[in-house]
Amino acid sequence: MIPDEDFPLREILAVYVQDEPSPHPFQRGPSRIYVEAHGVSVTRGKPVLLAGKPLSVRAARRLAKALDEQTRTAGHGMLPERILAASPGGDLAWWAPACRRHLRLAGDIGLTSGEAPMPALLFALKGARLFVFALKTGGKRPQDKAKLFRLPLWNCHVDGGMCMGSARFGRDGTAAERMAEAEGAFWSSDFCAHLGGGDRVRGGTLSALWVTLIGVKGSRFPLGRLLPQGGTVGDYLRREGF
């Protein structure tokens, strides 16, 4: 979110588009674009649009350069659709839809690795630490009031922080690159029994849950087994400074 007190409204750009006739049916022809810049006057706390003037090529290039510089300074690049929040300091939060995943399990768990259904997930990359929570949103983008649940897997601390072994996450690269790196490390790591137990899910242990899901064709993750983490997606993002 951009605070109004830090970014006062100064100018508004109006973009006009005129489509040229196409010689081919059902196809749109080339477009002509005209842009006007309108100054803004604030009267009694309300913005008033002033008369517009054509946006010059020089002004358009200056605006593009300023926006590109800010994007590169933040280090995020073009933000992927799955991003929920991105802080200027480099922290990222994004979601992943419910799907089937291959789970790599260490020998101390006592189960065989394999494909299994996963609920939707919330990932948060804060500095060099990765936090992961479960969601009940399925394939839909989580909204502010979507509730957070504990990750029903091993290697996860009570606060959602993952024990990722030697994996390290820097702040270099675009948001898309850092998302891919973090998710790749998460799914390619071996889940070990030293972090995990019956308090991860309702009605039993993690092993008892996953033995009914891993490698079982057509299995669906039982959302009723998820334990509340406490709070919502919006609560978490605000509390963590996103």
Secondary structure, DSSP 4 states (H G I P E B T S, - for coil): ---TTTS---EEEEEEEEEPP-SSTT----EEEEEEEEEEEEETTEEEEEEEEEPPHHHHHHHHHHHHHHHHHHT--SPPTTEEEE-TTS-EEEEE--EEEEEPB-GGG-S--EEEEE-EEEEEEETTEEEEEEES-TTSPP-TTPEEE--SSSSB-TTSBB--TT----S-S-HHHHHHHHHHHHHHSPB-TTS--GGGBTTS-HHHHHTTTTT-TT----GGGBPEEEEEHHHHHHHTT-
